[in-house]
Amino acid sequence: MNSIVRSASLTILALLSSALLAGCSREAAPDNDAELYQANAATLTPGVQPVRIGEGGPAFRACASVGQVVNLSPSGERYLAVRAAPFAEADEVTRLPDGAKLYLCSRSLDQRWHGVVVAPADAPTTDCGVTVSVAAPQAYAGPCKSGWVSSGFVRQTGD
């Protein structure tokens, strides 16, 4: 009986070893060509991610609330960059001063970025078309600038 158990154990060990070796074989691994990695590095840029409006549904405003730029320091950040995507490496769309008004429309999956719509500096009370409801969630395509800002520099001020 002891030899049967040992024989079965050796068979299982041999099968597991074969499976591990097959997974590590050179033929199953992707090519280690340097050009492949350089090509992929070029595609890992943030690009543009449109701000979505209407995420609350048709019974609510296109952008759920209003916020204000806060926490800028004169010795550090003098403006809040609005970015084309929710990444620090994304292109800058515009810059906002401390106290600037924002329409808060969406959030990034990690909650670190707000998708915002910003009224022009010369017409800060413009509603940018986001204070009314929309039929379904969609990318913002209105008259004002939109983009992504770091959540740490935004305070919700009202609806």
Summary of the structure (lengths in Angstrom):
residues: 159
radius of gyration: 26.1
end to end distance: 76.6
largest distance: 89.6
contacts: 424
relative contact order: 0.20
helix: 22%
strand: 26%
